[in-house]
Structure formats: C-alpha cells, structure tokens
C-alpha cells in the first residue's frame, strides 16, 4: 500500500512539472522559462558570469599544460639523479625506451584519468557553462534556439561511461600509491625528500577525489532503498554516510586534486631537467 502511494505521488509531481515547466519525453525544455529568450538574458541581479571565470582560467591553463607535457615525452622521472620520483602523467610507465611505441609514453595511459575527469558530474556542469555556454549559468538564457535533449545524443551520451571510468581510475590510484611508496626508497635506503611529500600529498588528494565520486557513492549504497534488507547492510550504510560526507565537497576535491597533480608533474619536471634541486629531508 505504501509503495502504491509513493508511485502515485511521483506520478503527480511529474505531471505537475510537465504542465508548469514543459517536458518532452521526460526532459525539461528550457525555452518555456519566461524571459530567457536570448543569450545571456536573465532575471538574476548578481554577477552570475563570475562563477565561470576561475574555472575557465584554471582549466584552460591545466589543459594547455597537460597537453604539452603529454607530448613532450621527457623529464618525467628522476631515476637518473638517484631520486625515486615518477610523474603522475606517466604512471604506469610503459615502454619508456620506445621498443614498440615511438611516441610519448603518456599518450598510452592518459585516456584513463582524462576520461574519468571529463565525465565527472562536477566537471560536466563546469565546462558546459564555462566553455560550451550551454547553459552559461543557472536561469540564464542560452540563445541557441535548440531544444534541450540532455545527454541523450552523441557525443554527450558518452558521459554515461563515467561509472566505468571510475573502475579505471581506481586502477590508476593503485599505481600512484605504489609510486608514492617507492618515493620513500632511495638508493641508500629509506628517505624523505620534498618530492616524496609532493607525491604523497598528490595521491592522497587524488584518492579522496576518486572515492568521493557520485558513482562510488551509488555503488556502495546510494542505489539501495533499504540497508537493513541486504547483506552487510550496517557497514554499507556507514560507508555510504562517510562517502556522502566527502561527496558534499566533491567540487573542492575536484579542484585541489587537479591542481595537485599538475604541480606534482611540474615539480618532477623541474627536478629532472636540472632547473631545481630536490631537498633531502631525511
């Protein structure tokens, strides 16, 4: 009886939304919102465009730097200096001596972490607004004249691969933890350098970003309606609550982990090329 009431309630809300907002095939049609007839038209009185500016600048710099480093194909490790540092852009390191792959080793592996970030729910919202201007902001007119189709058409339907890129990202997290542990092992034995701490901070932030993901939250418990009705319900509920707390700050983790991975690669490149020296702390 309770289930039937819930279904009726949901149906009533859906029909109401169709009448008040305008829905075609279950997807909202933004062209029906009063006043949003041209690009940038809005009834908002705040500087809504300022929200997009930091993301556009930082992400633009990150994309240019990452692309350059991916194709550069050198200065990605410090082994020749006796330092156990490997850039996260090149981990896992595949065919560095070019036996069968003559291009940069980074090009063999970057599709994994890149796919995870570009399909991330936060990044999708951010670059849709900052770069595609579709829409440029909440309650701001697009001016394209096209009907909103959601992510149901190519290429945006590929965003649904995010849940699978999550599994790929976990594999990369494991490799990067391995690299961070090796960063404590110098030719003379156990040690700590500035590069060690940089790599450790980077993988910690990447781990939190990865496991605060919406897909992971759904996987461990978000898809359940009743925790007490499944095996290991109590620990799954506890895990779900913990991930939900991290998920509330997913935007923060997305920012700091992106900046951290870029700075980690930059530090290792500067040391590897001889522009700076790594300081041994222990």
N, C-alpha and C positions, 0 to 999 in steps of 0.2 A: 504494500500500500504506500509506503514511504517513497519507494522508487518511482512509482507512477506519479506521485505528486511532484517529485523533482523534475521528471521529464516534462510534465505539463508546465511547470514554472519556466524551464529553459525554453520551451517552445513559445510561450507567451512573450518572453523577453526578446527572442529572435524576431517574432512577428512585429513587435513594437519597434525594434531597431530598423526593420525594413520600411516601416511606414514613416518613421521620423527622420531617418538619415538617408535611406535609399540603398538597397542592397541588390546586387545582381549576382546570382549563383553563389551567394554566401560571402561576397567580397564587397566591402564598402565602396561607394562611389563618391569620391571627394568633390566631384563637380557639383553636387547638390548642396554643399555647405554654402550658406548665404554669404555673399560678399567676396568670395575668393574667385574672382573672375579673371584675374591676370597674374602674371608672375610677380611675386613679392607682395601681392595685395593681402592685407590682414587687418584685423581689428585690434591686434596686440599693440600696446603702447611702450613695450620695453624694446631694448636693442637686441632683438632675437638673433640677429646675424653674428653677434659677438661669440655665441656659443660655438659656431662652426670654425671661427678663425684659428684658435690654438690647435685644433685637430688638423686643419688643413696645412698649417705651417710645419708642425712636428711630423705628421705623417708624410708630408711631401719630402722633407729632409731625410726621413728614415728610408723611404722608397728609393730615392736617388742614391743614398749611401750604400744601401743593401745591394742594389743592382750593380753598382761599381765594384763592390767587394766580391760579389759572386763571380763576376767575370775576370777580376784581377788575377786570381789563381796563385797568389804568392803572399808571403808574410802572414800565414795563418797558424804557424806553430813556432815554438821557441826551443825545440829539441836541440837544435844546433848550438844553442847557447847554454845547454845544460839545464834548461828550465822546462818543467813538465806541463807546459801550457798549450792548449789547443783551442782555437776559436770555435765558438758555438755555431758559426755559419758553416763550418767544415766538418762537423761531427755528426755521424761517424765518418772518419776519413777513409775514403775509398779510392784506390789506385792513384796515390799521390805521385808515383813515378811514371805515370802515363803509359802503362803497358798496353792497355786496350782502349783507354779514354784519353784523348789528346786535349780535351778542354779542361776548364777549371773543375776540380772535384766538388766544389759547392753546388754546381749545377745538377749533380746526381742526387742530391738529398734535400734541397731547399723546397721542393714541391710539397713535402710533408708538413713542415711547420707553417709554410706560407698558406697552404690550403686550410689549415686549422684557424689561422688568424683571419683570413679573408671571409670565411664563412661564419665567424663568431657573431653572435647576436648583437653584441655591443658595437663591434666594428662595422657591421652592416648598417646599423642606424646612422653611425657617424659618417661613413663615407658616402652613403646615399644623400645625406644632407650637405656635406662639405664639398664633395666633388661632382656628384651627379645632380645635385639640387632637385632631388626627386623624393620627397619634397624638401625645400630649403629649410623648413622649420615646422614645428607643430602649429597648426592653424594658420599656415602661410600658403598662399596660392602658388601653384606650380606653373601655370600658364602654358602647359604643353598641349592642352586640348585633348589628350588621350585619356581613355578610361583606365582607372586603376585595376590592375589584374593581379596584384600581389606578387608572389614569387612562383607563379604557375606557368610562366613561359620561359623559353631559353633566352639568355643564359642563366637567368636568375633562379630557375628551378634547380640548378646545381647547388644552390645554397643548402638544399636538404641533405647534402652529403656531409654536413657538419658532424653529425653523430658518428660517422665512420672515420672522419679525420681525427676525432677525439682519440680513437684507439691508436691511430698512427702517432699522434702527439705523445701519448703515454710511452711509446717505444723510444721516442727521441728524448724524453725526460730521463729514462733509464740510462741511455748512453751518456747524457750530460752529467748525471750523478756519478757515473763511472769516471768521467774525465775530471770532475771536481775532486774525487777521492785520489786519483793519480796526481793531482796538483800538489798533494802533500808529500809526494815521494820524489825526492831529488836524488841525483847520482850518489850523494854522500849519505843518503838515508832520509829519515823523516825531517820535514822542514816546512816552514811557512814563509811565503813571500807575499808581497802586495797582490801579485797575480793570483795567488791561491785564494785570498779573501775575495777578490773580484769575481772569480769563477764560482766560489761558494755562494756568494750573495746572489749571483745571477741565477743559479739553478734553484735556489730557494724561492725566488720570486716567480720563476717560470713554473715551478711545481704548484705554487698557490694559485697562479692564474689558470693553469690547466685544470686543477681539481676544484676550482670554484665555478667551472663551466656549467651552463644550464643542462647540457647533455648528461654530464656526470650526476647532477642532482636528480634528473629524471631517472637515470639508470639505477641509482641506489634506493630510490623510494618515491620520487615525485610522481611516478606512474601508478602508485598504489592508492586505493581508496580506503583500505583497512590494513594497518600494520599488524594488528593482532590476529589477522586471518591468514598470515603467511609464515613460512619458516623463518626463524631468526628475526622476527618482527621487531623485537625490542632493540637489538643492536642496530638494525637497519634504520629504525626511527631516530636513534641517537645520532647515527652517521648523517642522516638526512638533515637533521636540525643543524649539525655543525657545518655541513656544506651550504645549507640555506643561509647561514650567517655570512659565510665567505661570499656567497653568490650576491648578497645585497650590495657588496662592494666590488663587484666584478669589473666595473668600469675603471676603478682605481688600480686593480691588479693588472688590467689590460695595458694601462698607461705605463706603470712603473716597470713591468716586465719587458715591454717593448723598448723602453729607454735603456734598461739594464743590459739587454742582450746586445744592443748596438754599441754601448760604451764598453762592454767586455771585449767585443771584437776589436774595437778601436784601440783599447789598451794593449792587447796582444799584438796587434799590427805594429804599433809604435815601438814596442819592445823588440819584436822580431826584426824590424828594419833597422834597429840601432838608433832610433831617434831619441829614445829614453832608456833608462836602465831600471830594471826591476830591483826593488829594495828587499833584501832578505831580512825578515823579522825574527826568525828562529832557525 
